[in-house]
Amino acid sequence: MINDGSTDHTSRRCHKHGFEIIDLPVNLGLAGAFQTGLKYAYYKNYDCVLQFDADGQHLPEYIQKMVDCMEKTNCDVVIASRFYGGKMPLRMRTAGARLITAAIRLTTKKYISDPTSGMRLYNRTIIEQFVKDANNSPEPDTLSYLIRLGADVREVRVKMAERTEGKSYLTPVNASKYMMQMLMSICIFQWFRDRKAVL
């Protein structure tokens, strides 16, 4: 677990019960905290890593389903998807995700139904890829980049709950900026990245 400047009692409780947790001295944000976790997993020689947002949306009962998918298919990434095998609902909250899905499909020929899901499973190859390239982040544009490098990305259908903890930084203005940033990165900037990778 990564404690990226949290002010609740999670860190204290983890230490009390002997759980492994890294307390960052300053807030590094999503990408920095994620990179820290992946480096820890790499040097501890973990076989896989689960990305699991702590806002209450993601349900732990689907973790085994994701692990089973990875073991059965030998894929590199498994995404917990709200929409896999179905249709993404037409509403404002999913408009940006639909555009990102379209951009990934346009540039990689791969359809990812839930590119913004915060619940993903990465194998050892992808862990190493993140450690060796600091430009990678837990964002849809990195998914697109990994697919272009040859990563096998799969999805499993899950249900998600409503957010119960924390506050999303994606206000309507920030959400618009985020969407434009992702679209520009997927459609333009990712083409100029170094393709010498471990895949």
N, C-alpha and C positions, 0 to 999 in steps of 0.2 A: 504494500500500500504506500502511496505517496501523499504526504501531507504538505500541500503547497500553500502554507500560510493560513490554514484553517483556524478559526477562532472557537470552534466547538470543542467537545471533550473527546473526539474520536482518537486523537493521538494518545492522550493520557490512558484511555481504556485499552488501546492496543498494547501499550507498554506494560500496563498492569497485568494483562493476560498472556504476555509473551509472544504476541503476534509480531511478524516482521513488518516494520514501517520505517520509511525514510522521511525525516523531518527536514524540509528545505529551509535554510536560514532566511531566505527572502522569497517572495512570491515570483515564480518564473513564468506563470501562465500555463495554459494547456500544453503547448508544444514543449516547453522546458521540462515540465513535470513528467510528460510522457517519455521524453528522451531519457530522463533520469531512470525511470522504471525499466525501460528497455535495456539500458546499460547494465543495470543491476542484474536483470535476468540473464544477459549475455555472459557476464563474468561469473555468475552462479551456475552457468551451463544448463539453463532451463530448456526444455523441449518446446514449450509454447508459452504464450503470454495472453492473458485475457484483458482487453480494454473494457472497463465497466464504469460508466459514469455514475456518480454518487448522488443523483438527484431524485432517486426513487422510481424512475421510469422503467428501469430494466429489472427483470425478474430472474433471480438466480436459478430457478428450476429449469431454465433453458440452456444452462452451461453444458450439461452432459450431452444434450442434443447437438451442440456445436462441436464438442470434442469427438462425438461419434461420427459426425460428417467429415471432420478432418482425417480421422483414422481410416475411414472407409474409402475416401477418395484420394487421400494423400495430397490434398490441396494445400495451398500456402496461407490463405486467408479465408475465414468464415465470418460472414456478417449476419447478425441477428436482424431480420427484416420484418417490418410491420406489413409489408405489401407484397412479399414474394408469393407468387402464384395467384395474385389478385390484382386489383387496380388501385392506384394511389388516388385517394379522394380529391375532388376538385374543391379546394378551399385555399384561402390566402396563406395559411401556415405551410402548405405543401407546394405552393407555386414555385418557390426557389428550388426545392428538391427535384421537382419535375424538370426544370431547366438544366440542373446539374446532371441528372440522369441522361438527358438528351445529349449533353455535351460529351459525357463519357462514351456514350454509344457512338456518337459521330466520330470521335477520335480513336477509339479502340475496337469498335464493333462489338463490344461487350455490354450487355444490358444489366445494370445494377439497379434494382428496384428501390433500395433504401440507402442511398449513398451517404446520408448524414447520420446514420445510426451510430450511437456512441457505445455499442456493444459489439466488439469484434474479437476474433481469436487469430493470433499470428503464430506461425510455426518458427522453427529455429532459423531457417533461411531468411525470413523476413526480419527477425530480431537482429540478425547480423547486418542486414541491409540498412536498418535504421541506425545502428551503432556506427557504421562506416560512412554514412552520409547524413550530416546534420541538417540538410535541407528537407529531409522527410519529416512529416508531421501527421497526426491522426486526423487528417482532413481528406475530403473527396479528391482533391487534386493529386495527393500522394497515391491514393488508390488507382487513379487513372495512370499515373506514372509507372506504378508497379505492374499493372496489367500490360502496359507497353513493353516492359522489360521481360515479360513472359510469365508473370505470376498467375497462378490458378486461383481465382477468387470465386468462392461459392457463397450462397445465401441459404439460410434456413428460416422458415416461417415462425414468428413468435408473436405473442401479444405483449403490449407495453401498457404500463399504468400511467396515470397523469403525474406530473411532477409534484413531489411532496416536500422536497428540500431545496434550499438555495434559490437563487434568482438568475435567470438567463440574462446574459449580456446582449442577447439578440433582440434589441428593441426594433421597431419598424425601420428606423434609420440604419441601425447597425446591421440588420438583416439584409437590407438592400445593398449595403457596402460589401458585406460578406459574399453575397451571391455574385456580385460583379467581380470581386476578387477571384472567386473560385472559377468562374467562367473564363476570365482572362488567363488564369494560370493553366487551366485544362486545355484551352483552345490555342493558346499562343506560347506562354512562357515555358511550359513543360517540354516543348519541342527543342529548346536550346539547352536542356540539362544534359550532363554527362551520362551516357548510357553504359559506361563500364560498371557493371554491377555483378553481384554474386549469383544472380539467377541464371 
